[in-house]
Amino acid sequence: MIKNSTIPTPIEMDELEALLIEFGILESDEEAEKLIAAENAAKATA
C-alpha cells in the first residue's frame, strides 16, 4: 500500500519553461535563435 502519496500542484507554462531553461533542459529563445543562425550560416558557406 502506498503511504504519503502526494498529488502534484499544476504550474503555468511560463513557470515550467523557466524551470526547464534554468536546469539546462531547454534553450532560451535567444540561445535557440543563435544556434539556428549559426547552423544557417554553416549551410550557406558549405
PDB file with one MODEL, atoms N, CA, C and O in Angstrom:
MODEL        1
ATOM      1  N   MET A   1       0.845  -1.184   0.000  1.00  0.00           N
ATOM      2  CA  MET A   1       0.000   0.000   0.000  1.00  0.00           C
ATOM      3  C   MET A   1       0.888   1.244   0.000  1.00  0.00           C
ATOM      4  O   MET A   1       1.907   1.298   0.689  1.00  0.00           O
ATOM      5  N   ILE A   2       0.489   2.225  -0.774  1.00  0.00           N
ATOM      6  CA  ILE A   2       1.258   3.467  -0.888  1.00  0.00           C
ATOM      7  C   ILE A   2       0.866   4.408   0.247  1.00  0.00           C
ATOM      8  O   ILE A   2      -0.312   4.683   0.474  1.00  0.00           O
ATOM      9  N   LYS A   3       1.883   4.893   0.951  1.00  0.00           N
ATOM     10  CA  LYS A   3       1.644   5.851   2.026  1.00  0.00           C
ATOM     11  C   LYS A   3       2.203   7.205   1.619  1.00  0.00           C
ATOM     12  O   LYS A   3       3.127   7.282   0.809  1.00  0.00           O
ATOM     13  N   ASN A   4       1.655   8.250   2.167  1.00  0.00           N
ATOM     14  CA  ASN A   4       2.125   9.617   1.953  1.00  0.00           C
ATOM     15  C   ASN A   4       2.178  10.001   0.476  1.00  0.00           C
ATOM     16  O   ASN A   4       3.087  10.718   0.057  1.00  0.00           O
ATOM     17  N   SER A   5       1.217   9.533  -0.312  1.00  0.00           N
ATOM     18  CA  SER A   5       1.206   9.916  -1.725  1.00  0.00           C
ATOM     19  C   SER A   5       0.771  11.373  -1.848  1.00  0.00           C
ATOM     20  O   SER A   5      -0.096  11.846  -1.114  1.00  0.00           O
ATOM     21  N   THR A   6       1.394  12.070  -2.791  1.00  0.00           N
ATOM     22  CA  THR A   6       1.150  13.496  -2.971  1.00  0.00           C
ATOM     23  C   THR A   6       0.680  13.756  -4.386  1.00  0.00           C
ATOM     24  O   THR A   6       1.242  13.223  -5.344  1.00  0.00           O
ATOM     25  N   ILE A   7      -0.338  14.564  -4.517  1.00  0.00           N
ATOM     26  CA  ILE A   7      -0.801  14.983  -5.834  1.00  0.00           C
ATOM     27  C   ILE A   7      -0.058  16.269  -6.180  1.00  0.00           C
ATOM     28  O   ILE A   7      -0.146  17.247  -5.437  1.00  0.00           O
ATOM     29  N   PRO A   8       0.682  16.284  -7.310  1.00  0.00           N
ATOM     30  CA  PRO A   8       1.450  17.488  -7.657  1.00  0.00           C
ATOM     31  C   PRO A   8       0.547  18.674  -7.982  1.00  0.00           C
ATOM     32  O   PRO A   8      -0.552  18.515  -8.513  1.00  0.00           O
ATOM     33  N   THR A   9       1.030  19.843  -7.656  1.00  0.00           N
ATOM     34  CA  THR A   9       0.305  21.073  -7.950  1.00  0.00           C
ATOM     35  C   THR A   9       0.654  21.528  -9.359  1.00  0.00           C
ATOM     36  O   THR A   9       1.835  21.660  -9.683  1.00  0.00           O
ATOM     37  N   PRO A  10      -0.343  21.770 -10.205  1.00  0.00           N
ATOM     38  CA  PRO A  10      -0.046  22.224 -11.569  1.00  0.00           C
ATOM     39  C   PRO A  10       0.635  23.594 -11.561  1.00  0.00           C
ATOM     40  O   PRO A  10       0.387  24.415 -10.677  1.00  0.00           O
ATOM     41  N   ILE A  11       1.500  23.832 -12.558  1.00  0.00           N
ATOM     42  CA  ILE A  11       2.141  25.140 -12.691  1.00  0.00           C
ATOM     43  C   ILE A  11       1.845  25.689 -14.079  1.00  0.00           C
ATOM     44  O   ILE A  11       1.479  24.947 -14.991  1.00  0.00           O
ATOM     45  N   GLU A  12       2.008  26.985 -14.222  1.00  0.00           N
ATOM     46  CA  GLU A  12       1.776  27.644 -15.503  1.00  0.00           C
ATOM     47  C   GLU A  12       2.886  27.271 -16.483  1.00  0.00           C
ATOM     48  O   GLU A  12       3.984  26.902 -16.067  1.00  0.00           O
ATOM     49  N   MET A  13       2.603  27.367 -17.776  1.00  0.00           N
ATOM     50  CA  MET A  13       3.592  27.053 -18.809  1.00  0.00           C
ATOM     51  C   MET A  13       4.827  27.939 -18.694  1.00  0.00           C
ATOM     52  O   MET A  13       5.943  27.476 -18.926  1.00  0.00           O
ATOM     53  N   ASP A  14       4.638  29.210 -18.338  1.00  0.00           N
ATOM     54  CA  ASP A  14       5.778  30.121 -18.190  1.00  0.00           C
ATOM     55  C   ASP A  14       6.713  29.651 -17.075  1.00  0.00           C
ATOM     56  O   ASP A  14       7.935  29.712 -17.208  1.00  0.00           O
ATOM     57  N   GLU A  15       6.120  29.182 -15.975  1.00  0.00           N
ATOM     58  CA  GLU A  15       6.928  28.674 -14.864  1.00  0.00           C
ATOM     59  C   GLU A  15       7.684  27.410 -15.272  1.00  0.00           C
ATOM     60  O   GLU A  15       8.856  27.240 -14.937  1.00  0.00           O
ATOM     61  N   LEU A  16       6.999  26.527 -16.000  1.00  0.00           N
ATOM     62  CA  LEU A  16       7.626  25.298 -16.466  1.00  0.00           C
ATOM     63  C   LEU A  16       8.784  25.612 -17.403  1.00  0.00           C
ATOM     64  O   LEU A  16       9.862  25.033 -17.276  1.00  0.00           O
ATOM     65  N   GLU A  17       8.564  26.526 -18.343  1.00  0.00           N
ATOM     66  CA  GLU A  17       9.617  26.910 -19.280  1.00  0.00           C
ATOM     67  C   GLU A  17      10.823  27.494 -18.538  1.00  0.00           C
ATOM     68  O   GLU A  17      11.966  27.179 -18.868  1.00  0.00           O
ATOM     69  N   ALA A  18      10.575  28.331 -17.551  1.00  0.00           N
ATOM     70  CA  ALA A  18      11.666  28.923 -16.772  1.00  0.00           C
ATOM     71  C   ALA A  18      12.472  27.846 -16.045  1.00  0.00           C
ATOM     72  O   ALA A  18      13.700  27.914 -15.999  1.00  0.00           O
ATOM     73  N   LEU A  19      11.790  26.859 -15.481  1.00  0.00           N
ATOM     74  CA  LEU A  19      12.493  25.770 -14.796  1.00  0.00           C
ATOM     75  C   LEU A  19      13.325  24.946 -15.774  1.00  0.00           C
ATOM     76  O   LEU A  19      14.466  24.593 -15.474  1.00  0.00           O
ATOM     77  N   LEU A  20      12.762  24.638 -16.942  1.00  0.00           N
ATOM     78  CA  LEU A  20      13.488  23.853 -17.940  1.00  0.00           C
ATOM     79  C   LEU A  20      14.729  24.589 -18.425  1.00  0.00           C
ATOM     80  O   LEU A  20      15.777  23.976 -18.626  1.00  0.00           O
ATOM     81  N   ILE A  21      14.615  25.895 -18.615  1.00  0.00           N
ATOM     82  CA  ILE A  21      15.773  26.702 -19.025  1.00  0.00           C
ATOM     83  C   ILE A  21      16.799  26.742 -17.900  1.00  0.00           C
ATOM     84  O   ILE A  21      17.998  26.605 -18.145  1.00  0.00           O
ATOM     85  N   GLU A  22      16.333  26.929 -16.673  1.00  0.00           N
ATOM     86  CA  GLU A  22      17.237  27.012 -15.519  1.00  0.00           C
ATOM     87  C   GLU A  22      18.071  25.742 -15.361  1.00  0.00           C
ATOM     88  O   GLU A  22      19.255  25.811 -15.031  1.00  0.00           O
ATOM     89  N   PHE A  23      17.456  24.589 -15.596  1.00  0.00           N
ATOM     90  CA  PHE A  23      18.165  23.325 -15.423  1.00  0.00           C
ATOM     91  C   PHE A  23      18.843  22.842 -16.702  1.00  0.00           C
ATOM     92  O   PHE A  23      19.385  21.737 -16.736  1.00  0.00           O
ATOM     93  N   GLY A  24      18.816  23.661 -17.755  1.00  0.00           N
ATOM     94  CA  GLY A  24      19.537  23.323 -18.975  1.00  0.00           C
ATOM     95  C   GLY A  24      18.861  22.288 -19.848  1.00  0.00           C
ATOM     96  O   GLY A  24      19.496  21.725 -20.740  1.00  0.00           O
ATOM     97  N   ILE A  25      17.596  22.027 -19.610  1.00  0.00           N
ATOM     98  CA  ILE A  25      16.875  21.046 -20.411  1.00  0.00           C
ATOM     99  C   ILE A  25      16.349  21.697 -21.688  1.00  0.00           C
ATOM    100  O   ILE A  25      16.207  21.032 -22.714  1.00  0.00           O
ATOM    101  N   LEU A  26      16.066  22.975 -21.626  1.00  0.00           N
ATOM    102  CA  LEU A  26      15.520  23.724 -22.753  1.00  0.00           C
ATOM    103  C   LEU A  26      16.351  24.975 -22.950  1.00  0.00           C
ATOM    104  O   LEU A  26      16.749  25.624 -21.983  1.00  0.00           O
ATOM    105  N   GLU A  27      16.615  25.315 -24.209  1.00  0.00           N
ATOM    106  CA  GLU A  27      17.360  26.538 -24.509  1.00  0.00           C
ATOM    107  C   GLU A  27      16.413  27.735 -24.429  1.00  0.00           C
ATOM    108  O   GLU A  27      15.226  27.616 -24.732  1.00  0.00           O
ATOM    109  N   SER A  28      16.938  28.876 -24.025  1.00  0.00           N
ATOM    110  CA  SER A  28      16.129  30.088 -24.040  1.00  0.00           C
ATOM    111  C   SER A  28      15.904  30.497 -25.491  1.00  0.00           C
ATOM    112  O   SER A  28      16.614  30.031 -26.381  1.00  0.00           O
ATOM    113  N   ASP A  29      14.932  31.354 -25.735  1.00  0.00           N
ATOM    114  CA  ASP A  29      14.629  31.789 -27.099  1.00  0.00           C
ATOM    115  C   ASP A  29      15.839  32.435 -27.754  1.00  0.00           C
ATOM    116  O   ASP A  29      16.102  32.218 -28.936  1.00  0.00           O
ATOM    117  N   GLU A  30      16.575  33.232 -26.982  1.00  0.00           N
ATOM    118  CA  GLU A  30      17.743  33.920 -27.533  1.00  0.00           C
ATOM    119  C   GLU A  30      18.818  32.913 -27.943  1.00  0.00           C
ATOM    120  O   GLU A  30      19.420  33.043 -29.009  1.00  0.00           O
ATOM    121  N   GLU A  31      19.056  31.915 -27.098  1.00  0.00           N
ATOM    122  CA  GLU A  31      20.069  30.899 -27.406  1.00  0.00           C
ATOM    123  C   GLU A  31      19.642  30.067 -28.613  1.00  0.00           C
ATOM    124  O   GLU A  31      20.469  29.729 -29.460  1.00  0.00           O
ATOM    125  N   ALA A  32      18.361  29.738 -28.694  1.00  0.00           N
ATOM    126  CA  ALA A  32      17.858  28.954 -29.824  1.00  0.00           C
ATOM    127  C   ALA A  32      18.040  29.724 -31.126  1.00  0.00           C
ATOM    128  O   ALA A  32      18.425  29.140 -32.139  1.00  0.00           O
ATOM    129  N   GLU A  33      17.766  31.032 -31.113  1.00  0.00           N
ATOM    130  CA  GLU A  33      17.948  31.849 -32.313  1.00  0.00           C
ATOM    131  C   GLU A  33      19.412  31.889 -32.734  1.00  0.00           C
ATOM    132  O   GLU A  33      19.715  31.840 -33.926  1.00  0.00           O
ATOM    133  N   LYS A  34      20.325  31.978 -31.766  1.00  0.00           N
ATOM    134  CA  LYS A  34      21.757  31.988 -32.078  1.00  0.00           C
ATOM    135  C   LYS A  34      22.177  30.673 -32.726  1.00  0.00           C
ATOM    136  O   LYS A  34      22.936  30.674 -33.696  1.00  0.00           O
ATOM    137  N   LEU A  35      21.688  29.550 -32.194  1.00  0.00           N
ATOM    138  CA  LEU A  35      22.038  28.247 -32.746  1.00  0.00           C
ATOM    139  C   LEU A  35      21.507  28.083 -34.167  1.00  0.00           C
ATOM    140  O   LEU A  35      22.203  27.556 -35.034  1.00  0.00           O
ATOM    141  N   ILE A  36      20.286  28.529 -34.405  1.00  0.00           N
ATOM    142  CA  ILE A  36      19.693  28.436 -35.745  1.00  0.00           C
ATOM    143  C   ILE A  36      20.465  29.298 -36.724  1.00  0.00           C
ATOM    144  O   ILE A  36      20.732  28.872 -37.848  1.00  0.00           O
ATOM    145  N   ALA A  37      20.830  30.512 -36.310  1.00  0.00           N
ATOM    146  CA  ALA A  37      21.597  31.406 -37.178  1.00  0.00           C
ATOM    147  C   ALA A  37      22.955  30.795 -37.509  1.00  0.00           C
ATOM    148  O   ALA A  37      23.410  30.883 -38.650  1.00  0.00           O
ATOM    149  N   ALA A  38      23.600  30.184 -36.535  1.00  0.00           N
ATOM    150  CA  ALA A  38      24.905  29.556 -36.763  1.00  0.00           C
ATOM    151  C   ALA A  38      24.780  28.376 -37.725  1.00  0.00           C
ATOM    152  O   ALA A  38      25.633  28.193 -38.594  1.00  0.00           O
ATOM    153  N   GLU A  39      23.729  27.578 -37.576  1.00  0.00           N
ATOM    154  CA  GLU A  39      23.516  26.446 -38.480  1.00  0.00           C
ATOM    155  C   GLU A  39      23.249  26.929 -39.899  1.00  0.00           C
ATOM    156  O   GLU A  39      23.775  26.364 -40.858  1.00  0.00           O
ATOM    157  N   ASN A  40      22.435  27.970 -40.038  1.00  0.00           N
ATOM    158  CA  ASN A  40      22.131  28.507 -41.366  1.00  0.00           C
ATOM    159  C   ASN A  40      23.375  29.092 -42.017  1.00  0.00           C
ATOM    160  O   ASN A  40      23.568  28.943 -43.224  1.00  0.00           O
ATOM    161  N   ALA A  41      24.218  29.752 -41.237  1.00  0.00           N
ATOM    162  CA  ALA A  41      25.454  30.322 -41.769  1.00  0.00           C
ATOM    163  C   ALA A  41      26.392  29.208 -42.227  1.00  0.00           C
ATOM    164  O   ALA A  41      27.054  29.335 -43.258  1.00  0.00           O
ATOM    165  N   ALA A  42      26.448  28.124 -41.469  1.00  0.00           N
ATOM    166  CA  ALA A  42      27.308  26.997 -41.838  1.00  0.00           C
ATOM    167  C   ALA A  42      26.820  26.345 -43.127  1.00  0.00           C
ATOM    168  O   ALA A  42      27.625  25.944 -43.968  1.00  0.00           O
ATOM    169  N   LYS A  43      25.508  26.240 -43.282  1.00  0.00           N
ATOM    170  CA  LYS A  43      24.946  25.650 -44.507  1.00  0.00           C
ATOM    171  C   LYS A  43      25.201  26.555 -45.707  1.00  0.00           C
ATOM    172  O   LYS A  43      25.460  26.068 -46.808  1.00  0.00           O
ATOM    173  N   ALA A  44      25.128  27.868 -45.501  1.00  0.00           N
ATOM    174  CA  ALA A  44      25.304  28.824 -46.597  1.00  0.00           C
ATOM    175  C   ALA A  44      26.743  28.826 -47.103  1.00  0.00           C
ATOM    176  O   ALA A  44      26.977  29.032 -48.294  1.00  0.00           O
ATOM    177  N   THR A  45      27.704  28.601 -46.220  1.00  0.00           N
ATOM    178  CA  THR A  45      29.110  28.621 -46.626  1.00  0.00           C
ATOM    179  C   THR A  45      29.580  27.261 -47.134  1.00  0.00           C
ATOM    180  O   THR A  45      30.651  27.162 -47.733  1.00  0.00           O
ATOM    181  N   ALA A  46      28.800  26.227 -46.905  1.00  0.00           N
ATOM    182  CA  ALA A  46      29.207  24.871 -47.331  1.00  0.00           C
ATOM    183  C   ALA A  46      28.905  24.613 -48.784  1.00  0.00           C
ATOM    184  O   ALA A  46      29.185  23.526 -49.289  1.00  0.00           O
TER     185      ALA A  46
ENDMDL
END
